[in-house]
Amino acid sequence: MEGQLASLFTGIVVVFLIAVLLLIILYRVKIPSVVAFLIAGLIAGPAGLGLITNEESISFFAELGVIFLLFTIGLEFSVSRILKSRRYVLIGGLTQVITTIIIWTVLMQVTGMDIAHAFFWGMLISLSSTAIVMKVLADRMEVDSPHGRATLGILIFQDLIVIPMVMVTPVLAGTSDPDVSLAKLVIGSVVIVSVVYIASRYVVPALLLHAARLKNREMFLFIVMGTCLMVAYLTSEFGLSMALGAFLAGIIISESEYSTHAMSSILPFRDLFTSFFFISIGMIFNVNYFLNNPLVIAELVLLVIGVKYAAGTIAALLAGLAPRASVMTGISLAQVGEFSFVLATTGTSLGFFAQDQFQLFLDVSVVTMGVAPILMGLSGRIAAPLSSPLCRIMPNREQSPDVQEQGPEDHIIIVGYGLNGKNVARSADIAGVPYRIIEMNPDTVREEKAKGKPIMFGDAAQGEVLKKAGISKARVLVIVVNDPFGTQQVVQTARMLNPGIHIIVRTRYMGEVKTLMELGADEVIPEEFETAVEIFTRILYTYLIPTTEIERLVREIRAGGYQMLRSINTPAYTFDDLRVLVPDIEIRTIRISDGSPYTKKMLKETMIRSNFQVSIVAIRRGQQMTVSPGGEEILNSGDLVMVLGRPDDITKAFFS
């Protein structure tokens, strides 16, 4: 036993060293870390240098990686969020899986394969890699982008459809009674749903509340981990995927107010074990088989990518996504998934695969997984040309023939109708400025149209959508979306269509400012620094700096790209005329109390100015404000008075 543990420990150390070196090298050429883990597994595995001999232990850690990954996805994707994304989960997911299975079954039958084996191959190919896709989307901060939400919804459907796929495989192989498999599926589903419901409503929230009250981190962590592993074990006992159980466990906790804390607790474990999953995938890649059959593998890889891309794009389009985002969704799904290995293992035990066929499937799958992060990295650049034909086939589905003629002039175009977009629209309503909204969420468009909002569905990166919104006659374009690549495309397209339009972009990070300005944005507002500018502005007001000088300072900060705020070693900026004009003078607001000596007295009777050198500049009584009150003004209990003077004098006048 000690020898096996020593061998396992040595193998883990070797894999870690190889992975670290590859991460350093690939990071410099901007290749995703997933590729580094795949290559590390290939090098250390039996097909490489043969440094790992205990493959079963590595596979165990890999399975834990998938479990924790699906658990964190469940934490982020609660039941309410699934219901909001049901268009992507149900319409998109169902369309993608069925389309892929049909296309691949037909292709395999053309080669002479019987219907049962061809259908099984179709099920294998229809599944995509949740682990790889979500890792890349998270690294690129695109999970909340339109194509990110659609991709995640389709992936969730794929993870759920694995259950009936596993159940139907013995039926296809002719080794199981269909009635028995169906009964087992129904019973298992009822038990699991019941456990999830009871746990999410009563058991887990009570345990987490108890741990939170005790402020016991160990107890909280063990409750979270225990919930994950318990539900995963329960699903495995019914012959289902442990990863699916982990996903359901995440949903259980996501319905409580402790989901964020649970996420932060589990993330280190997820990242560690997920890396083992990618390494284990690299280890099963057979280099010798690949070298002996390069053309066959290359043809199948291209065929898989093509079929999955087409099916994913069609599914996203039918789910209501714009062409460009649909293309990016199709690219994200163009690989074979980790659950396909689970299904393939089941099929092998039932005689669906000969050894050579199984190895062919493994090599093709691993190559598609390795290529997936690279394709997703290029998706932002190639989506526009790939989606152009779709835009011509499906031009402006909601367009009316006289939109351009009746459109407004000198209006604002708001791209994105999240919190920031709603605030911009609300401000435009108050100011009486006409505006048009472009939004890619069809449910939001439908809801806001019912309220009478001037909103339209479409991808603002496409010129035709901007034209429909009246880009040629608009004065200002405001872009407030969480899609970095999409934002760049919108800026570039808008500047081409209307060189004179004023483009304002909201972005999260300072690093995106330069690129957006080069593409044609007039103002880029990074959230990182605008808060600091606002705080500093309030400070200057308290020091009685003139409003015109404060506005000039803010303009210079923004015009300089926030340079004076970006580094400790910035030049010593001086604004001589912005020095504190009256550093020892303050304006304070004081409430006149019942016991105040000034109650029921006229201002001239209080002698405040002559005795304390303090001036009362305004009085607020209820909703009425009196500015520069006269000496005959009477002070009443409860009045708010604004006083001007030195801090010590104000204290003597009102608090001594």
C-alpha positions as semicolon CSV with decimal commas, in nm:
position;residue;x (nm);y (nm);z (nm)
1;M;0,000;0,000;0,000
2;E;0,283;0,237;0,085
3;G;0,435;0,171;-0,256
4;Q;0,112;0,262;-0,432
5;L;0,074;0,581;-0,228
6;A;0,435;0,679;-0,295
7;S;0,385;0,614;-0,666
8;L;0,068;0,824;-0,667
9;F;0,237;1,108;-0,479
10;T;0,535;1,102;-0,714
11;G;0,304;1,108;-1,015
12;I;0,110;1,406;-0,879
13;V;0,432;1,599;-0,814
14;V;0,556;1,526;-1,167
15;V;0,225;1,632;-1,323
16;F;0,223;1,954;-1,121
17;L;0,577;2,044;-1,229
18;I;0,499;1,978;-1,596
19;A;0,171;2,170;-1,575
20;V;0,337;2,473;-1,411
21;L;0,605;2,491;-1,681
22;L;0,345;2,461;-1,956
23;L;0,122;2,723;-1,792
24;I;0,410;2,970;-1,786
25;I;0,495;2,905;-2,151
26;L;0,140;2,904;-2,288
27;Y;0,040;3,208;-2,084
28;R;0,294;3,415;-2,276
29;V;0,132;3,319;-2,607
30;K;-0,222;3,363;-2,462
31;I;-0,330;2,999;-2,493
32;P;-0,590;2,891;-2,230
33;S;-0,473;2,696;-1,926
34;V;-0,699;2,403;-2,023
35;V;-0,465;2,323;-2,311
36;A;-0,169;2,318;-2,071
37;F;-0,339;2,057;-1,852
38;L;-0,428;1,841;-2,154
39;I;-0,068;1,849;-2,278
40;A;0,064;1,778;-1,927
41;G;-0,151;1,465;-1,909
42;L;-0,032;1,359;-2,255
43;I;0,335;1,401;-2,160
44;A;0,308;1,231;-1,821
45;G;0,069;0,953;-1,928
46;P;0,140;0,606;-2,065
47;A;0,135;0,733;-2,425
48;G;0,399;0,995;-2,337
49;L;0,691;0,951;-2,098
50;G;0,505;0,696;-1,887
51;L;0,566;0,890;-1,565
52;I;0,218;0,811;-1,427
53;T;0,153;0,448;-1,346
54;N;-0,144;0,479;-1,109
55;E;-0,403;0,596;-1,361
56;E;-0,701;0,484;-1,153
57;S;-0,615;0,727;-0,873
58;I;-0,578;1,014;-1,118
59;S;-0,916;0,918;-1,267
60;F;-1,064;0,933;-0,917
61;F;-0,937;1,287;-0,869
62;A;-1,065;1,372;-1,217
63;E;-1,414;1,252;-1,129
64;L;-1,402;1,469;-0,819
65;G;-1,310;1,760;-1,046
66;V;-1,621;1,712;-1,259
67;I;-1,833;1,675;-0,944
68;F;-1,708;2,001;-0,794
69;L;-1,735;2,182;-1,127
70;L;-2,102;2,086;-1,170
71;F;-2,161;2,169;-0,805
72;T;-2,038;2,527;-0,849
73;I;-2,242;2,562;-1,170
74;G;-2,548;2,458;-0,970
75;L;-2,461;2,719;-0,707
76;E;-2,453;2,991;-0,972
77;F;-2,754;2,864;-1,167
78;S;-3,047;2,849;-0,929
79;V;-3,395;2,720;-1,008
80;S;-3,523;3,074;-1,062
81;R;-3,243;3,141;-1,309
82;I;-3,314;2,816;-1,492
83;L;-3,678;2,918;-1,524
84;K;-3,574;3,256;-1,661
85;S;-3,347;3,081;-1,914
86;R;-3,597;2,808;-2,001
87;R;-3,593;2,926;-2,363
88;Y;-3,226;2,830;-2,389
89;V;-3,252;2,517;-2,173
90;L;-3,564;2,370;-2,334
91;I;-3,580;2,505;-2,690
92;G;-3,205;2,549;-2,742
93;G;-3,094;2,234;-2,561
94;L;-3,359;2,007;-2,711
95;T;-3,295;2,139;-3,063
96;Q;-2,918;2,102;-3,033
97;V;-2,927;1,745;-2,903
98;I;-3,192;1,619;-3,146
99;T;-3,032;1,792;-3,447
100;T;-2,688;1,650;-3,367
101;I;-2,823;1,297;-3,312
102;I;-3,022;1,301;-3,637
103;I;-2,735;1,436;-3,850
104;W;-2,478;1,198;-3,703
105;T;-2,709;0,895;-3,722
106;V;-2,771;0,961;-4,090
107;L;-2,399;1,004;-4,158
108;M;-2,312;0,680;-3,979
109;Q;-2,583;0,488;-4,162
110;V;-2,442;0,611;-4,491
111;T;-2,115;0,441;-4,395
112;G;-2,306;0,113;-4,339
113;M;-2,354;0,124;-3,962
114;D;-2,680;-0,022;-3,825
115;I;-2,940;0,212;-3,675
116;A;-2,880;0,120;-3,310
117;H;-2,502;0,177;-3,324
118;A;-2,545;0,493;-3,535
119;F;-2,796;0,634;-3,284
120;F;-2,558;0,557;-2,998
121;W;-2,277;0,742;-3,179
122;G;-2,517;1,033;-3,227
123;M;-2,582;1,048;-2,852
124;L;-2,208;1,051;-2,781
125;I;-2,140;1,334;-3,025
126;S;-2,439;1,543;-2,912
127;L;-2,285;1,611;-2,568
128;S;-2,039;1,900;-2,521
129;S;-1,782;1,967;-2,250
130;T;-1,932;2,165;-1,965
131;A;-1,595;2,166;-1,786
132;I;-1,397;2,316;-2,074
133;V;-1,662;2,557;-2,202
134;M;-1,747;2,701;-1,860
135;K;-1,379;2,732;-1,771
136;V;-1,305;2,931;-2,086
137;L;-1,619;3,147;-2,054
138;A;-1,534;3,223;-1,692
139;D;-1,172;3,312;-1,778
140;R;-1,296;3,545;-2,054
141;M;-1,572;3,691;-1,829
142;E;-1,838;3,595;-2,085
143;V;-2,067;3,381;-1,868
144;D;-2,322;3,663;-1,848
145;S;-2,293;3,761;-2,215
146;P;-2,583;3,664;-2,448
147;H;-2,395;3,371;-2,603
148;G;-2,264;3,271;-2,258
149;R;-2,616;3,243;-2,116
150;A;-2,737;3,049;-2,419
151;T;-2,438;2,813;-2,409
152;L;-2,484;2,745;-2,039
153;G;-2,856;2,677;-2,086
154;I;-2,787;2,424;-2,363
155;L;-2,511;2,260;-2,158
156;I;-2,747;2,219;-1,863
157;F;-2,998;2,042;-2,088
158;Q;-2,720;1,814;-2,213
159;D;-2,618;1,729;-1,856
160;L;-2,980;1,644;-1,772
161;I;-3,041;1,442;-2,090
162;V;-2,751;1,211;-1,994
163;I;-2,991;1,039;-1,753
164;P;-3,231;0,900;-2,017
165;M;-2,934;0,837;-2,250
166;V;-2,772;0,608;-1,992
167;M;-3,108;0,439;-1,940
168;V;-3,176;0,385;-2,310
169;T;-2,828;0,246;-2,390
170;P;-2,900;-0,107;-2,258
171;V;-3,226;-0,103;-2,455
172;L;-3,037;-0,015;-2,774
173;A;-2,793;-0,296;-2,701
174;G;-3,082;-0,537;-2,648
175;T;-2,960;-0,633;-2,301
176;S;-3,236;-0,476;-2,093
177;D;-3,610;-0,475;-2,065
178;P;-3,738;-0,130;-2,171
179;D;-4,017;-0,141;-1,913
180;V;-3,769;-0,210;-1,630
181;S;-3,537;0,074;-1,741
182;L;-3,828;0,317;-1,767
183;A;-3,959;0,219;-1,424
184;K;-3,613;0,263;-1,271
185;L;-3,581;0,606;-1,433
186;V;-3,922;0,719;-1,305
187;I;-3,865;0,589;-0,951
188;G;-3,517;0,740;-0,936
189;S;-3,640;1,075;-1,064
190;V;-3,921;1,091;-0,808
191;V;-3,688;1,003;-0,519
192;I;-3,421;1,252;-0,628
193;V;-3,666;1,536;-0,686
194;S;-3,823;1,470;-0,346
195;V;-3,487;1,474;-0,171
196;V;-3,384;1,794;-0,351
197;Y;-3,710;1,966;-0,260
198;I;-3,705;1,869;0,108
199;A;-3,334;1,946;0,145
200;S;-3,355;2,284;-0,028
201;R;-3,665;2,396;0,167
202;Y;-3,596;2,265;0,516
203;V;-3,278;2,070;0,592
204;V;-2,983;2,250;0,432
205;P;-3,093;2,611;0,507
206;A;-3,142;2,519;0,875
207;L;-2,798;2,357;0,896
208;L;-2,627;2,647;0,720
209;L;-2,808;2,895;0,943
210;H;-2,686;2,707;1,249
211;A;-2,327;2,708;1,120
212;A;-2,350;3,077;1,033
213;R;-2,477;3,165;1,381
214;L;-2,192;2,974;1,540
215;K;-1,947;3,140;1,295
216;N;-1,788;2,798;1,253
217;R;-1,607;2,784;0,918
218;E;-1,526;2,414;0,945
219;M;-1,889;2,323;1,011
220;F;-2,009;2,539;0,723
221;L;-1,756;2,385;0,483
222;F;-1,843;2,031;0,589
223;I;-2,216;2,095;0,547
224;V;-2,155;2,230;0,196
225;M;-1,922;1,946;0,099
226;G;-2,143;1,687;0,265
227;T;-2,449;1,807;0,074
228;C;-2,258;1,786;-0,253
229;L;-2,121;1,436;-0,194
230;M;-2,443;1,299;-0,039
231;V;-2,665;1,395;-0,332
232;A;-2,396;1,278;-0,578
233;Y;-2,387;0,941;-0,401
234;L;-2,765;0,919;-0,404
235;T;-2,786;0,970;-0,779
236;S;-2,511;0,715;-0,839
237;E;-2,706;0,457;-0,639
238;F;-2,987;0,490;-0,893
239;G;-2,742;0,436;-1,177
240;L;-2,724;0,804;-1,270
241;S;-2,429;1,041;-1,299
242;M;-2,258;1,158;-0,980
243;A;-2,185;1,488;-1,153
244;L;-2,558;1,535;-1,210
245;G;-2,614;1,479;-0,839
246;A;-2,351;1,742;-0,761
247;F;-2,531;1,985;-0,991
248;L;-2,857;1,922;-0,805
249;A;-2,675;1,972;-0,473
250;G;-2,554;2,309;-0,596
251;I;-2,913;2,405;-0,680
252;I;-3,019;2,303;-0,327
253;I;-2,774;2,551;-0,172
254;S;-2,828;2,818;-0,437
255;E;-3,183;2,867;-0,311
256;S;-3,049;2,986;0,024
257;E;-2,885;3,318;0,108
258;Y;-2,557;3,137;0,174
259;S;-2,481;3,043;-0,185
260;T;-2,214;3,313;-0,230
261;H;-2,026;3,207;0,080
262;A;-2,056;2,843;-0,023
263;M;-1,911;2,929;-0,362
264;S;-1,606;3,099;-0,209
265;S;-1,552;2,797;0,016
266;I;-1,563;2,540;-0,263
267;L;-1,371;2,726;-0,537
268;P;-1,019;2,613;-0,429
269;F;-1,129;2,248;-0,434
270;R;-1,300;2,291;-0,770
271;D;-0,999;2,448;-0,940
272;L;-0,762;2,183;-0,803
273;F;-0,967;1,878;-0,896
274;T;-1,088;2,020;-1,227
275;S;-0,725;2,046;-1,338
276;F;-0,693;1,672;-1,266
277;F;-0,990;1,610;-1,495
278;F;-0,819;1,782;-1,787
279;I;-0,493;1,602;-1,709
280;S;-0,671;1,265;-1,704
281;I;-0,824;1,342;-2,045
282;G;-0,477;1,408;-2,181
283;M;-0,353;1,080;-2,035
284;I;-0,603;0,867;-2,228
285;F;-0,491;1,012;-2,562
286;N;-0,309;0,738;-2,756
287;V;-0,032;0,902;-2,959
288;N;0,059;0,581;-3,144
289;Y;-0,300;0,528;-3,259
290;F;-0,315;0,891;-3,370
291;L;0,010;0,862;-3,569
292;N;-0,115;0,544;-3,737
293;N;-0,453;0,695;-3,830
294;P;-0,402;1,072;-3,872
295;L;-0,629;1,122;-4,174
296;V;-0,925;0,931;-4,028
297;I;-0,898;1,118;-3,697
298;A;-0,856;1,454;-3,871
299;E;-1,162;1,392;-4,090
300;L;-1,376;1,291;-3,792
301;V;-1,254;1,588;-3,587
302;L;-1,353;1,831;-3,863
303;L;-1,685;1,651;-3,906
304;V;-1,761;1,666;-3,533
305;I;-1,674;2,036;-3,514
306;G;-1,882;2,113;-3,823
307;V;-2,189;1,919;-3,709
308;K;-2,175;2,054;-3,353
309;Y;-2,124;2,411;-3,477
310;A;-2,420;2,387;-3,715
311;A;-2,649;2,225;-3,455
312;G;-2,552;2,475;-3,186
313;T;-2,604;2,774;-3,414
314;I;-2,944;2,649;-3,528
315;A;-3,048;2,582;-3,168
316;A;-2,946;2,932;-3,056
317;L;-3,130;3,093;-3,348
318;L;-3,449;2,901;-3,268
319;A;-3,413;3,003;-2,902
320;G;-3,432;3,367;-3,011
321;L;-3,065;3,468;-3,012
322;A;-2,926;3,712;-3,269
323;P;-2,711;3,569;-3,554
324;R;-2,373;3,683;-3,421
325;A;-2,438;3,550;-3,069
326;S;-2,581;3,228;-3,221
327;V;-2,259;3,173;-3,416
328;M;-2,053;3,222;-3,098
329;T;-2,280;2,972;-2,921
330;G;-2,229;2,717;-3,199
331;I;-1,850;2,758;-3,177
332;S;-1,859;2,716;-2,797
333;L;-2,044;2,383;-2,828
334;A;-1,825;2,238;-3,108
335;Q;-1,652;1,962;-2,910
336;V;-1,725;1,626;-2,743
337;G;-1,804;1,636;-2,370
338;E;-1,682;1,462;-2,058
339;F;-2,018;1,288;-2,008
340;S;-1,963;1,126;-2,347
341;F;-1,683;0,923;-2,184
342;V;-1,925;0,805;-1,915
343;L;-2,174;0,705;-2,184
344;A;-1,899;0,547;-2,397
345;T;-1,781;0,337;-2,104
346;T;-2,137;0,211;-2,056
347;G;-2,160;0,135;-2,429
348;T;-1,827;-0,052;-2,427
349;S;-1,943;-0,279;-2,146
350;L;-2,254;-0,356;-2,352
351;G;-2,058;-0,438;-2,668
352;F;-2,122;-0,122;-2,871
353;F;-1,750;-0,058;-2,920
354;A;-1,464;-0,275;-3,035
355;Q;-1,130;-0,168;-2,882
356;D;-1,016;0,014;-3,198
357;Q;-1,347;0,198;-3,225
358;F;-1,330;0,303;-2,861
359;Q;-0,974;0,435;-2,907
360;L;-1,082;0,619;-3,222
361;F;-1,363;0,784;-3,028
362;L;-1,125;0,879;-2,744
363;D;-0,864;1,035;-2,974
364;V;-1,123;1,230;-3,173
365;S;-1,286;1,353;-2,852
366;V;-0,958;1,463;-2,692
367;V;-0,853;1,654;-3,005
368;T;-1,187;1,839;-3,017
369;M;-1,146;1,925;-2,649
370;G;-0,794;2,053;-2,706
371;V;-0,902;2,267;-3,001
372;A;-1,214;2,403;-2,823
373;P;-1,041;2,676;-2,614
374;I;-0,857;2,804;-2,921
375;L;-1,176;2,818;-3,129
376;M;-1,359;2,997;-2,848
377;G;-1,075;3,246;-2,827
378;L;-1,116;3,325;-3,196
379;S;-1,497;3,333;-3,187
380;G;-1,518;3,706;-3,118
381;R;-1,321;3,782;-3,435
382;I;-1,476;3,532;-3,674
383;A;-1,838;3,561;-3,554
384;A;-1,913;3,874;-3,758
385;P;-1,818;3,731;-4,101
386;L;-1,979;3,395;-4,022
387;S;-2,304;3,560;-3,912
388;S;-2,331;3,795;-4,213
389;P;-2,507;3,535;-4,435
390;L;-2,751;3,462;-4,151
391;C;-2,828;3,834;-4,119
392;R;-2,918;3,848;-4,488
393;I;-3,136;3,536;-4,461
394;M;-3,310;3,659;-4,143
395;P;-3,315;4,040;-4,174
396;N;-3,467;4,227;-3,881
397;R;-3,746;3,994;-3,779
398;E;-3,930;4,268;-3,591
399;Q;-3,886;4,546;-3,848
400;S;-4,184;4,745;-3,971
401;P;-4,173;4,899;-4,318
402;D;-4,184;5,261;-4,205
403;V;-3,948;5,251;-3,907
404;Q;-3,683;5,466;-4,072
405;E;-3,929;5,730;-4,189
406;Q;-4,098;5,772;-3,851
407;G;-3,784;5,738;-3,641
408;P;-3,666;6,016;-3,411
409;E;-3,382;6,260;-3,470
410;D;-3,106;6,371;-3,232
411;H;-3,196;6,078;-3,008
412;I;-2,998;5,844;-2,784
413;I;-2,941;5,480;-2,874
414;I;-2,900;5,264;-2,563
415;V;-2,735;4,926;-2,620
416;G;-2,819;4,692;-2,333
417;Y;-3,111;4,719;-2,093
418;G;-2,966;4,600;-1,766
419;L;-2,943;4,819;-1,457
420;N;-2,724;5,084;-1,625
421;G;-2,936;5,087;-1,940
422;K;-3,253;5,136;-1,736
423;N;-3,095;5,427;-1,547
424;V;-2,992;5,595;-1,873
425;A;-3,345;5,551;-2,011
426;R;-3,499;5,686;-1,691
427;S;-3,273;5,992;-1,706
428;A;-3,371;6,048;-2,070
429;D;-3,739;6,030;-1,973
430;I;-3,687;6,293;-1,704
431;A;-3,497;6,522;-1,942
432;G;-3,745;6,469;-2,226
433;V;-3,479;6,335;-2,464
434;P;-3,597;6,072;-2,719
435;Y;-3,420;5,738;-2,716
436;R;-3,420;5,388;-2,862
437;I;-3,312;5,070;-2,680
438;I;-3,141;4,767;-2,837
439;E;-3,157;4,449;-2,628
440;M;-3,070;4,085;-2,705
441;N;-3,291;3,923;-2,441
442;P;-3,623;3,846;-2,613
443;D;-3,812;3,815;-2,285
444;T;-3,696;4,161;-2,175
445;V;-3,792;4,305;-2,513
446;R;-4,141;4,154;-2,488
447;E;-4,195;4,276;-2,131
448;E;-4,070;4,630;-2,194
449;K;-4,263;4,664;-2,520
450;A;-4,580;4,584;-2,330
451;K;-4,495;4,878;-2,103
452;G;-4,458;5,108;-2,404
453;K;-4,079;5,133;-2,402
454;P;-3,910;5,210;-2,740
455;I;-3,713;4,884;-2,735
456;M;-3,615;4,647;-3,014
457;F;-3,459;4,304;-3,032
458;G;-3,126;4,266;-3,206
459;D;-2,747;4,250;-3,194
460;A;-2,609;4,604;-3,208
461;A;-2,285;4,473;-3,358
462;Q;-2,478;4,423;-3,682
463;G;-2,512;4,735;-3,899
464;E;-2,871;4,661;-3,999
465;V;-2,984;4,663;-3,638
466;L;-2,818;5,001;-3,576
467;K;-2,975;5,137;-3,893
468;K;-3,317;5,028;-3,773
469;A;-3,255;5,216;-3,447
470;G;-3,180;5,530;-3,652
471;I;-2,803;5,541;-3,617
472;S;-2,765;5,792;-3,901
473;K;-2,980;6,053;-3,719
474;A;-2,883;5,973;-3,360
475;R;-2,670;6,212;-3,158
476;V;-2,544;5,981;-2,881
477;L;-2,476;5,606;-2,856
478;V;-2,454;5,459;-2,504
479;I;-2,317;5,104;-2,473
480;V;-2,375;4,929;-2,139
481;V;-2,337;4,552;-2,199
482;N;-2,121;4,285;-2,033
483;D;-1,968;4,159;-2,355
484;P;-1,616;4,297;-2,423
485;F;-1,590;4,165;-2,780
486;G;-1,947;4,264;-2,862
487;T;-1,884;4,615;-2,728
488;Q;-1,581;4,657;-2,953
489;Q;-1,782;4,543;-3,255
490;V;-2,064;4,787;-3,174
491;V;-1,822;5,081;-3,140
492;Q;-1,648;5,001;-3,467
493;T;-1,972;4,948;-3,663
494;A;-2,140;5,259;-3,521
495;R;-1,840;5,479;-3,603
496;M;-1,845;5,354;-3,963
497;L;-2,219;5,420;-4,002
498;N;-2,218;5,762;-3,834
499;P;-1,874;5,928;-3,805
500;G;-2,023;6,220;-3,611
501;I;-2,210;6,030;-3,339
502;H;-2,092;6,070;-2,978
503;I;-2,016;5,723;-2,839
504;I;-2,013;5,663;-2,463
505;V;-1,910;5,320;-2,333
506;R;-1,935;5,184;-1,983
507;T;-1,670;4,923;-1,904
508;R;-1,566;4,738;-1,594
509;Y;-1,190;4,762;-1,619
510;M;-0,934;5,029;-1,704
511;G;-0,746;4,791;-1,936
512;E;-1,029;4,808;-2,191
513;V;-1,024;5,189;-2,225
514;K;-0,737;5,219;-2,472
515;T;-0,875;4,959;-2,714
516;L;-1,222;5,113;-2,715
517;M;-1,086;5,464;-2,766
518;E;-0,878;5,343;-3,062
519;L;-1,188;5,183;-3,215
520;G;-1,376;5,513;-3,205
521;A;-1,534;5,564;-2,862
522;D;-1,548;5,927;-2,749
523;E;-1,583;5,854;-2,379
524;V;-1,508;5,531;-2,194
525;I;-1,624;5,527;-1,833
526;P;-1,446;5,261;-1,626
527;E;-1,629;5,170;-1,309
528;E;-1,296;5,131;-1,128
529;F;-1,221;5,506;-1,132
530;E;-1,553;5,684;-1,167
531;T;-1,637;5,604;-0,804
532;A;-1,311;5,765;-0,692
533;V;-1,381;6,074;-0,904
534;E;-1,729;6,110;-0,754
535;I;-1,598;6,078;-0,397
536;F;-1,325;6,334;-0,463
537;T;-1,581;6,572;-0,615
538;R;-1,791;6,554;-0,298
539;I;-1,480;6,624;-0,090
540;L;-1,397;6,935;-0,294
541;Y;-1,751;7,064;-0,247
542;T;-1,713;7,042;0,130
543;Y;-1,401;7,258;0,103
544;L;-1,601;7,524;-0,085
545;I;-1,409;7,486;-0,412
546;P;-1,602;7,670;-0,688
547;T;-1,822;7,441;-0,900
548;T;-1,661;7,561;-1,225
549;E;-1,314;7,464;-1,097
550;I;-1,433;7,122;-0,979
551;E;-1,586;7,056;-1,319
552;R;-1,261;7,158;-1,489
553;L;-1,061;6,921;-1,269
554;V;-1,297;6,631;-1,346
555;R;-1,271;6,706;-1,720
556;E;-0,892;6,700;-1,704
557;I;-0,890;6,372;-1,511
558;R;-1,113;6,206;-1,771
559;A;-0,942;6,365;-2,070
560;G;-0,610;6,228;-1,945
561;G;-0,745;5,874;-1,939
562;Y;-0,752;5,880;-1,556
563;Q;-0,373;5,876;-1,569
564;M;-0,334;6,075;-1,247
565;L;-0,536;5,807;-1,063
566;R;-0,377;5,502;-1,223
567;S;-0,032;5,492;-1,067
568;I;0,138;5,591;-0,745
569;N;0,430;5,727;-0,947
570;T;0,229;5,970;-1,159
571;P;0,366;6,325;-1,202
572;A;0,288;6,580;-0,933
573;Y;-0,023;6,743;-1,077
574;T;-0,081;7,097;-0,944
575;F;-0,395;7,305;-0,963
576;D;-0,296;7,630;-0,792
577;D;-0,638;7,787;-0,830
578;L;-0,800;7,477;-0,674
579;R;-0,638;7,523;-0,337
580;V;-0,875;7,535;-0,042
581;L;-1,014;7,887;-0,049
582;V;-1,126;7,906;0,315
583;P;-0,972;7,606;0,493
584;D;-1,099;7,707;0,836
585;I;-1,458;7,778;0,732
586;E;-1,733;7,514;0,733
587;I;-2,097;7,491;0,636
588;R;-2,303;7,276;0,874
589;T;-2,668;7,183;0,908
590;I;-2,805;7,201;1,265
591;R;-3,153;7,122;1,401
592;I;-3,300;7,364;1,654
593;S;-3,405;7,159;1,958
594;D;-3,684;7,224;2,208
595;G;-3,436;7,338;2,471
596;S;-3,236;7,567;2,243
597;P;-3,198;7,929;2,367
598;Y;-3,283;8,045;2,015
599;T;-3,631;7,888;2,000
600;K;-3,912;8,139;1,937
601;K;-3,659;8,421;1,884
602;M;-3,599;8,641;1,580
603;L;-3,258;8,610;1,418
604;K;-3,160;8,964;1,517
605;E;-3,240;8,879;1,880
606;T;-3,014;8,573;1,887
607;M;-2,698;8,787;1,837
608;I;-2,534;8,479;1,680
609;R;-2,342;8,678;1,417
610;S;-2,211;8,948;1,652
611;N;-2,132;8,718;1,946
612;F;-1,989;8,415;1,764
613;Q;-1,909;8,532;1,405
614;V;-2,145;8,262;1,273
615;S;-2,400;8,336;0,999
616;I;-2,728;8,155;0,936
617;V;-2,752;8,133;0,554
618;A;-3,071;7,925;0,518
619;I;-3,360;7,783;0,721
620;R;-3,562;7,474;0,631
621;R;-3,902;7,430;0,793
622;G;-4,083;7,119;0,671
623;Q;-4,075;7,135;0,290
624;Q;-4,015;7,512;0,281
625;M;-3,661;7,649;0,238
626;T;-3,577;8,016;0,321
627;V;-3,245;8,129;0,176
628;S;-3,064;8,436;0,323
629;P;-3,327;8,489;0,596
630;G;-3,384;8,839;0,732
631;G;-3,345;8,955;1,091
632;E;-3,721;8,932;1,149
633;E;-3,727;8,558;1,075
634;I;-3,831;8,359;1,385
635;L;-3,661;8,028;1,469
636;N;-3,889;7,743;1,575
637;S;-3,818;7,407;1,738
638;G;-3,739;7,145;1,471
639;D;-3,606;7,394;1,215
640;L;-3,297;7,294;1,016
641;V;-3,051;7,585;0,987
642;M;-2,750;7,600;0,759
643;V;-2,472;7,794;0,930
644;L;-2,140;7,930;0,801
645;G;-1,841;7,984;1,028
646;R;-1,530;7,842;1,187
647;P;-1,578;7,497;1,348
648;D;-1,491;7,624;1,699
649;D;-1,729;7,920;1,669
650;I;-2,016;7,697;1,549
651;T;-1,959;7,467;1,848
652;K;-1,968;7,762;2,090
653;A;-2,281;7,907;1,933
654;F;-2,493;7,589;1,931
655;F;-2,340;7,325;2,160
656;S;-2,191;7,513;2,459
